[in-house]
Amino acid sequence: MLPALGASIPRRGSPLLRSLGRFVLRLMRFRVEGDVPDLPKFVIAVGPHTSNWDFVVGAAAMFALDLRLAFIAKHTLFRGPFDRMLRAMGGIPVDRASPHGVVAASIEGFTREGRRILAIAPQGTRRHGARYKAGFLHIARGANVPVLLASLDFGERCVRLGPMLFPGADVEDDLRRVEDFFSHVRGCKQRLV
């Protein structure tokens, strides 16, 4: 069973991709728990980011739920045939060596579009023990949108949606709460490549 989506949530509208996403989740023995808020705009913070498999599970959940969202990924993934595919999925390439302007551009994207979901992995890298970065909180505060925490729990084989976080004035306190939430989730130890 997948959570039902409200009318405000941006959707892909593709029965084929929805079926593909559900098939991949079944094949990997993953389930989806929680709810997607019936809001036209929000940020999804996905964690922990430990493996390339995170993308496979996350994309399968996105398709299975019929979500139309944008996601930030490192620019080196956008090469050859992957460039067109990732952009069609909603991918936005970012050079992590010089990420200047990403927050402002993301806020502008929320301002420009009537409905927008932006998914970000706050760790930004799969390196073990990587610190969470506060960019997603700055984006949410600047765009005046909430953050949905989404965990990829490989121990329980579950994509968990929720809780919601409404960023306050103390970004460091919010970031500590996010890190604490994800610290109890078991990431994947295996890599695709």
C-alpha positions as CSV (number, residue, x, y, z in Angstrom):
1,M,0.0,0.0,0.0
2,L,1.2,3.5,-0.9
3,P,0.0,6.7,0.7
4,A,-2.7,8.6,-1.2
5,L,-1.7,12.0,-2.6
6,G,-3.7,15.1,-2.1
7,A,-4.8,17.4,-4.9
8,S,-2.1,20.1,-4.2
9,I,0.8,17.8,-4.8
10,P,2.7,18.0,-8.2
11,R,2.4,14.7,-10.1
12,R,4.0,13.1,-13.1
13,G,0.8,11.6,-14.4
14,S,2.5,8.5,-15.9
15,P,0.9,5.1,-15.2
16,L,3.9,3.4,-16.8
17,L,6.4,5.1,-14.5
18,R,4.1,4.5,-11.5
19,S,4.1,0.8,-12.4
20,L,7.8,0.7,-12.9
21,G,8.4,2.3,-9.5
22,R,6.1,-0.1,-7.7
23,F,7.8,-3.1,-9.5
24,V,11.3,-1.9,-8.4
25,L,10.1,-1.4,-4.8
26,R,8.6,-4.9,-4.7
27,L,11.7,-6.4,-6.3
28,M,13.9,-4.7,-3.7
29,R,11.4,-5.7,-0.9
30,F,10.9,-2.0,0.1
31,R,7.7,-0.5,1.4
32,V,6.7,3.1,1.8
33,E,5.3,4.4,5.2
34,G,4.0,7.8,6.2
35,D,2.3,10.5,4.2
36,V,3.1,13.1,1.7
37,P,1.8,16.5,2.9
38,D,-1.0,17.9,0.7
39,L,1.0,21.0,-0.1
40,P,2.0,22.5,-3.4
41,K,5.6,23.4,-2.3
42,F,8.0,21.8,0.1
43,V,11.6,20.5,0.4
44,I,12.3,16.8,1.0
45,A,15.4,16.0,3.0
46,V,16.5,12.5,2.2
47,G,18.9,10.6,4.4
48,P,21.1,9.0,5.3
49,H,23.0,9.1,2.0
50,T,25.3,6.0,2.2
51,S,25.2,4.3,-1.2
52,N,24.3,4.6,-4.9
53,W,21.3,2.4,-4.1
54,D,19.8,5.4,-2.3
55,F,19.1,6.9,-5.8
56,V,17.5,3.6,-7.0
57,V,15.2,3.3,-4.0
58,G,14.4,7.1,-4.0
59,A,13.6,7.1,-7.7
60,A,11.5,4.0,-7.4
61,A,9.5,5.7,-4.5
62,M,9.2,8.9,-6.5
63,F,7.8,7.1,-9.5
64,A,5.6,4.7,-7.4
65,L,4.0,7.7,-5.6
66,D,3.7,9.6,-9.0
67,L,5.6,12.6,-7.5
68,R,6.9,15.3,-9.8
69,L,9.9,16.7,-8.1
70,A,13.2,18.3,-8.7
71,F,16.4,16.9,-7.1
72,I,19.9,18.2,-6.7
73,A,22.8,15.9,-7.8
74,K,26.5,16.2,-8.4
75,H,27.2,17.5,-11.9
76,T,29.5,14.6,-12.8
77,L,26.5,12.3,-13.0
78,F,25.1,14.4,-15.9
79,R,27.2,12.9,-18.7
80,G,26.4,11.1,-21.9
81,P,23.0,9.3,-21.9
82,F,22.5,9.9,-18.2
83,D,22.3,13.7,-18.7
84,R,19.0,13.6,-20.6
85,M,17.5,10.9,-18.4
86,L,18.4,12.7,-15.1
87,R,17.1,16.0,-16.3
88,A,13.9,14.4,-17.5
89,M,13.5,12.9,-14.0
90,G,13.9,16.4,-12.5
91,G,17.7,16.4,-11.9
92,I,19.5,19.7,-11.3
93,P,23.3,19.4,-11.7
94,V,25.5,21.1,-9.0
95,D,29.2,21.4,-8.9
96,R,30.0,20.6,-5.3
97,A,33.4,22.3,-5.6
98,S,31.7,25.6,-6.3
99,P,28.1,25.4,-5.1
100,H,27.7,29.2,-5.0
101,G,24.2,30.4,-5.9
102,V,22.5,27.0,-5.3
103,V,20.4,28.3,-2.4
104,A,19.4,31.5,-4.2
105,A,18.6,29.6,-7.4
106,S,16.5,27.1,-5.5
107,I,14.6,29.8,-3.7
108,E,14.0,31.5,-7.0
109,G,12.7,28.2,-8.4
110,F,10.1,28.1,-5.6
111,T,9.1,31.7,-6.3
112,R,8.8,31.1,-10.0
113,E,6.8,27.9,-9.9
114,G,3.3,27.4,-8.5
115,R,3.9,23.9,-7.4
116,R,7.4,22.5,-6.6
117,I,8.9,19.8,-4.5
118,L,12.7,19.8,-4.2
119,A,14.6,16.7,-2.9
120,I,18.0,17.1,-1.3
121,A,20.4,14.7,0.4
122,P,21.7,17.0,3.2
123,Q,24.9,15.0,3.6
124,G,25.7,15.7,0.0
125,T,28.1,12.8,-0.2
126,R,28.1,9.1,0.5
127,R,31.3,9.3,2.6
128,H,30.8,7.6,6.0
129,G,30.2,10.0,8.8
130,A,29.7,13.0,6.5
131,R,28.2,16.1,8.3
132,Y,24.8,17.3,7.3
133,K,24.9,20.6,5.5
134,A,22.3,23.4,6.2
135,G,21.7,24.4,2.6
136,F,18.3,22.7,2.5
137,L,17.2,24.6,5.6
138,H,18.3,27.9,4.1
139,I,16.3,27.1,1.0
140,A,13.2,26.2,3.0
141,R,13.4,29.3,5.1
142,G,14.1,31.5,2.1
143,A,11.2,30.0,0.2
144,N,9.0,29.9,3.3
145,V,8.2,26.2,2.8
146,P,8.4,23.2,5.2
147,V,10.8,20.3,5.1
148,L,9.6,16.7,4.9
149,L,12.2,14.3,6.3
150,A,12.3,11.1,4.3
151,S,14.5,8.2,5.5
152,L,15.8,5.3,3.4
153,D,16.0,2.6,6.0
154,F,17.8,-0.4,4.5
155,G,17.6,-2.3,7.8
156,E,13.8,-2.2,7.8
157,R,13.5,-2.0,4.0
158,C,11.4,1.0,4.3
159,V,11.1,4.5,2.8
160,R,9.6,6.6,5.7
161,L,7.9,9.9,5.0
162,G,7.7,12.3,7.9
163,P,7.9,14.0,10.2
164,M,7.6,17.6,8.9
165,L,10.0,20.3,10.0
166,F,9.2,24.0,9.8
167,P,12.6,25.7,9.9
168,G,13.0,28.3,12.6
169,A,15.5,31.1,13.2
170,D,18.1,28.8,14.8
171,V,19.5,26.8,11.8
172,E,22.0,25.0,13.9
173,D,19.3,23.7,16.3
174,D,17.2,22.6,13.3
175,L,20.2,20.8,11.8
176,R,20.9,19.0,15.1
177,R,17.3,17.8,15.1
178,V,17.6,16.5,11.5
179,E,20.9,14.7,12.3
180,D,19.4,13.1,15.4
181,F,16.4,11.9,13.3
182,F,18.6,10.3,10.7
183,S,21.1,8.9,13.2
184,H,18.7,6.0,14.0
185,V,18.3,5.0,10.4
186,R,20.4,2.2,8.9
187,G,21.8,3.1,5.5
188,C,23.0,0.7,2.8
189,K,26.5,-0.6,3.1
190,Q,26.7,-1.8,-0.5
191,R,27.7,0.3,-3.6
192,L,26.4,-0.2,-7.2
193,V,29.8,0.8,-8.6
